[in-house]
Amino acid sequence: TQKMAKLLELGDKCGEGASRAPVLTGSCLADNRLNLDVYPDGCHRFLQLFEERRGEVIQVEFLRLSSNDHLLGTTLGILPHLKHLKSLVLKGGHARDEFGSCQYGSLTSLPPDVGNLRCLTHLDISFNSLSTLPSCILHLPSLRMLLVSHNSLVALPEDFGSLSKLTFFSAMKNQLKDLPQSIGELAVLQDLDLSENALEFLPEEVGNLRNCTELDLSGNRLSSIPDSLANLKSLRRLHLHSNLLVTVPASLASLPNLSRLDLQNNCLRTVPPEIQTSPFVRLQGNPLGETEPSPQAGNCKASSLHGVTHSCISSGSFTVTSEGCKVVLACGIHFYFPPGTASDPLRIYFRTLAPDPQWVKLRHHDVLLSTVLELQPHGVKFQQEVQIWLPYAPPQTLHQREVVVRTFSGQSWSDLRTRVEQKRKSKKHVAHCSVLHFSWFLVVSRLVQNECKVPTEGTLLFSSVDPNIKVTFPPGVTEETRSVKLQVLPVSAEEIEEITADAGCRASPLLCLSQDSLVDFLRPVRIQLPLPPGVTGLNLDRSRLHLLHGDLEGQTWDDITSQVVLEFTHLYAVFEVTHFSWYWLWYTTKTYIGGIAKKVYERLRMYQVNFIALQRKKDPEQVLLQCVPKHKVDPVLKKLQDRYRGPEPSDMVEMFEGEQFFAAFERGICIDMDRPDCVDGRLLFIFYSHLKNMKEIYVTSPVDRKGQAVKGQVSFYRGAVPESIPEDASRRRKGPDSLWLATLPIKLPRLKPRWGENPGSLNGFSFPPLNLGNAETGYLTQANLLSIARRMGADWQTIGLNLGLTYQQIERIGYNNREDLDKQILDMLFSWAQQNLEDPDCVNKLITAMKESGRQDIADEVETIIELGRQKYRESIRRMGLEQESSTEDSAIAMM
């Protein structure tokens, strides 16, 4: 048609100036798929392919295009011709800005005729610029999966419920303020993700989503949720963390299939006991038990400067207005946005990330003290400085080191002016800095850095760590003012002797000088260093004194004693240089002093660590692995000994800060499930001396454990050799033998009999035979109760309360059998049974309690057992012509 010809002509014009896309081979259309979002010119390729091979293209069922493509608008006009299309992906995020952040796509709408794609079941238009949902989407009769996350939607259409076949809907990270009532008409919806929006309330109709198994409402502004959520009987996971909830309905705890209820980081001061005692509920980050603050103090709902509190575990968002605000994250990070920081409302996105050594580049002798905080949007400049407080793990010694916040500009890392504070109540340490733009932030401990500006008239620079170290810049040393930095690493005589095994070796503090200019100084700079310990100008043997010059990486150490003029006083050595690097005074009889210094420098950067592998006492298939600095091993083991058991820690090994290592289970033991941190079946770790290098994992064995235990092991291996370690160390790390670090034994015990295989003694409980009820109405036997117990789960507390047990009894049962849900259920159920043996109406009370607890399924099972017992009783009366003689076994059937 003429219209199509114009579209194709427009596509060719848009592609002028670029090389013509190569002819697409038949493989691009294999299985009726076109994945063109991986090409920068994917739309141009699509237009060309449509022109040259239209018959094949209109048969395409799966199509992916990038919405960052400048020819997207032209391409959209062709989409309605693809009548067989089942899956359409038009996502942004394929391009990045100068800070490395994903750029949103240009898609703002869809052609009306897209609604005629009657076969389309999957539509993904995430990471775009949509402010309203295209109306054509509501006319897609077969649509089952719709993804519109990371857009700017403020509302959904009133008739959104017309998408009657929708099973999956994600609208996370938009600006939705409310939901249409018609959302309750999505009868087959199974997965609904509305996280990180601006929802303040939910319509009651949400409770009509009877098939919904996962509902994510985290990161919104909800202060309450409707009672109708208790109707979601299929719900397995409910995420409500990082809202403003002040109350939750107790009925949520009795949802029959619920396995996770996340209420972390809200404003809950009290919660119903049914929720507080449920093991699948997460409540961290709530002010439980605290009194309500006065109106002047502000609260979680307030939007004024002094009252805004936002909480999050690892990611989330909040809005900053021209009024300014204070923000507190659950992980302890604080922000202060003064009034006038932003002229218009601005959505801030944050997330905490695990440090990746390929990206987080630490300098020599740096120590990482925190995870990485990313704040978006990147590069936006605020009109006032934003204050940030970042919590960190305090370093062992503060005299030689200082704590700074380090930020990434998109090209390199730089240190911010930082003030260290300690919270009065929690005693936690925080690093305080001010910024005008957002990017990535972390806290490090570095060698104390002294710096100054060197003008043409010269100046003097001292070390604050050792004031005996000073650098004198004479007049005329430079034509233009330049910045100079000085760092000092003190080295004790004991360290030198331990590493070199030579009591005669001595060394001065290690001095590092750097500058922001590549040009050498015009005149020599005078440096004063203390003589090594025990050496004075009076007893000095000049043949044993060596001045070493090291490169910035510490890879080579050259003896420059003969190249400079050394002057001595009683305590100091003085020399002159014109360029900067590492300088070190050594006093020794050794001849190859450069090699010794290199070895010592390498060892000064290493940490002595031990590995531990412990198994949880209550569940030996759960294994805790940790790499612990040597001085922390005993405190860590003491803290874990009540819950874990295992072998002695491994022998001591040495590791660099930021070094990669792996844990591999061997000899009949393997990891129970795939994890993102597994590489070729091995668990990946990154060693940071001040962070927790710990992971818990479930293991299993392909060996049949019914007859015997499995004696396996876990071994630790080094990963890739860090780029920054010395050449000698790198050479020693090559080859399979040098990668092994340690091996510790792991034993999986013989499997216990399952319920019913040995009913006389179960999970440590031993019960005498019992009969609840009577022959005429039907008995419940021990076997029947075991069958009922198997059907119960984390709702056992609610059932126990409805059975008449006191709250104190429930608490005692939970405490006596902590960390063992099976024992808690059995103890509760059989304790009640023993107390009610003589009550003829106890079976009816059990049925009523199950119904009141929302467990109609168990109530029906009990009624079936009782009815079978009655039938057997009546049959025995008729058969024998006698009075009641039926045995217990005849009166009831165990439904195992």
ZIKA-V347898 format. One line per field, one symbol per residue. psi: psi as a letter, one per 40 degrees, with the letter a starting at -180 (. if undefined). A space follows every 50 residues. Layout:
BEGIN
psi=???
END
This chain:
BEGIN
psi=idddddddddddddeieiihiihhidddehffihgeeehdfddddddddd ddfddddeehdhhhiheeheedddddeddeegeehdhhhgiaeeiiaeee ihhiieheiiidedeegeehehhhfifafhdihhdddeehdehdhhhfif afheiiidfdeegeehdhhhfifafhdiiidedeegdehdhhhfifafhd iiidedeegdehdhhheifafheiiidedeegeehdhhheifafheiihd edeehdehehhheifafhdiiiddddeheehheieifheiihiiddeiad eieideehhiiideiaiihhieeiiihhideehiihhihedhdihhhhhi ihihhheedghiiheihheiihhhhiiiehhieihhhhhhiihhidhede iihihhiheddiiihihihhihhddeeihihhihieiibiiihihiihhh iihhideiahhihedgeehihhhiiedidihihhihihhihiddddddde fheehiiiihhhhiieiehiidiihhhhiiiihehiedehhdeehhhihi ideedihhhfdeeihhiiadeihhiiieiiahhhhihieidgdddddddd ddddeihhiiiihihhddgeehhhhihhideedddddddeddeiiaiiii ihihiiheiiiihhhifehihdiiidehhfeihhihhhdeihgiihihia heiheddiihhaihihiiaihideiidddddeehiddedhdihiihhhih hiiihddgedhhfeihhiiihhaiddehihidddddddddeibeeddddd ddeeiiddddddddddfiegdddddddddddddddfdeheeddddddddd ddeegddddddddddddddddddddddddefiahehiddeeihhg.
END
